[in-house]
Amino acid sequence: MRWSTGWYGGSRYGRLPRSGRPVPGLETTWTVNWPAPRVRAAGSGALAVAVVGDCGADDQQFQESLTAVRSESWRALTRWPGSYLTIARSGDQLAVLGDLAGQHPVYWRTDGAGTWWSTSATALAALDGAPVDPTALAAHLALAQPDVLGQRSLHRSVSRVPTGHLLLIGPQGAGALRYEPAEYEPVELRDAAPRVRAALSEAVGLRCDGRPVSADLAGLDSTTLTCLAAQRGAVTAVTFADARLRDDDLAYAVRTAATVPGLAHRTVPGSPETVYYAGLEDLPALPVTDAPNAYVVTASIKRTVLDTVAGRHTAGVHLTGAAGDTALSAPSSYLADLLRERRHHRAWQHAQAHARLRHTSALALLRRARPAARTYLAGALRTAASELRRPSRPWVPQAERPVSWTPLLATADWMTPDVRGRLAGALDVAAELADGPARLAAWTDRQDLARVGADTTGLRDIALAAYGIEVAAPFLDNEVVRACLAVPADQRGTPGRYKPLLGEAFARSDVLPPFVLTRVTKGGFNALAYAGLRQHASVLMDLLGPSSRLAAAGLVTEAPVAAMLQRAAAGLPTAQGALHLAIAAEVWLRQLKTAPEWWEVNSRVATA
């Protein structure tokens, strides 16, 4: 696993990161397993800056950034193309900035001697064996919103920097400081389109740096990235095509590859084992991740795709369309914002159109949205806390429940009353500290991106560990996120057009064939999810049964989980998302016991 860390304080720090490489110009800052070309630094001593990851600043821009560091204009250090961690020192102030989408998270812990920071919470916990925080893990399972508990991480004694914030450390201590607006000034879709096209083009171009390039070629998002890459050179385009999916991804991929020069297309056929949950009986074969990761559920599918890529080249970069749905579209929950802002005519028009697509009524959609229109984040947190103090609910599909800023998932109803009560108390505390946007869509967009970003980091670990292939997700880059989310949700998610922002961005370009831009379909993996639930039910029951780490902590109880797995075996609607979260968390807890050593003794201090 790649990670970075640093120390701020006196000279007597007793640990060093194992296999750590010092960052030039920044004392007591190290990277672990990052290749040298992905670590850049300028300045030294009291004025220095470094970036770790994919950063598109040229040498002159990077050297000139020291001016921004001197004036502590921290946000300016996040405006280059790419996805990267930034560490900057100005006098006695040290700023550590992750990205806007959780691929470079930042954590810290402070003691009497100073402050350790890191991109790995697990590494900081390992300094003294700090245990997992069961209440924070309950929040992860019950709400799946990374910022819902603010600065509380999954480990006791370790704090996290929320999305859009930086870590600022100085003589007075350490704390998180917001540098990114909670929501952006709205930009009309037509006006934002050129900026979206430019940001995506720069993001893809940054990765086309001479390494072999491969890319998923499936839906509209990944197809856009593939075609952008093909303008810069040869691309191996891969399409996972399992007959059980019954979508038209392959048909569009074949047609695209025949139309766009530079694409070498490879079809990846499915097999009985390319289903969700395959391989979970062999946990040591999965890479250790810093947090529960959704890709452990689909690892067999991802590995089948990467097998094909590795057969063509190694040490390359693979582009994925992860987060395209969130960046380019919006769920119909934005109706709550329209109601709150008393834009009733537009709310009614959009509700009618969404209702036709979902075979329901406009009034039903507006009734679902109304509760969220009458509150904000703090009120929603208190409502969720009140729900947790009541008895568990019978399961119904999430789409049938009222829209909420903080919807409780089925996993919340699998927990013991004691755990539910402690989580309720934590949500009450979070409500007092809530620093959320005025619009529901702005909150859910940021949470979705942070969740996808963290999961994509896990996919990158899988690809690097087994194949030496770098996974890149351009839709998660800072400048792409900013360009897309500035467009109001009701314009990105307008029901009359499929991903209108992408269509407008590339309509008058030669990047995408016209038939791609007029596509209105999207593939899905439900068939493989249900097949995996049926084929691997015994493994899942073992993971979440009496020997479960989650069960020991009261985070799941056996009866409702068994009932949900029985529903899946019978082909009935199932809380798939809740099961994915629980399985990923259980795998993570078991892997923590076998994680490699993070630290070694600082011999200079030990012998002093």
Secondary structure, 3 states (H helix, E strand, C coil): CCEEEEEEECCCCCEEECCEEECCCCCCEEEECCCHHHEEEEEECCEEEEEEEEECCCHHHHHHHHHHHHCCCHHHHHCCCEEEEEEEEECCEEEEECCCCCCCCCEEEECCCEEEEECCHHHHHCCCCCCECHHHHHHHHHHCCCCCCCCECCECCCEECCCCEEEEEECCEEEEEECCCCCCCCCCHHHHHHHHHHHHHHHHHHHCCCCCEEEECCCHHHHHHHHHHHCCCCEEEEEEECCCCCCCHHHHHHHHHHHCCCEEEEEEECCCCCCCCCCCCCHHHCCCCCCCCHHHCCHHHHHHHHHHHHHHCCCCEEECCCCHHHHHCCCHHHHHHHHHCCCHHHHHHHHHHHHHHHCCCHHHHHHHHHHHHCCCHHHHHHHHHHHHCCCCCCCCCHHHCCCCCCCCCHHHHHCCHHHHHHHHHHHHHHHHHCCCCCCHHHHHHHHHHHHHHHHHHHHHHHHHHHHCCEEECHHHCHHHHHHHHCCCHHHHCCCCCCCHHHHHHHCCCCCCCHHHHCCCCCCCCHHHHHHHHHHCHHHHHHHHCCCCHHHHCCCCCHHHHHHHHHHHHCCCCCCHHHHHHHHHHHHHHHHHCCCCCCEEECHHHHCC
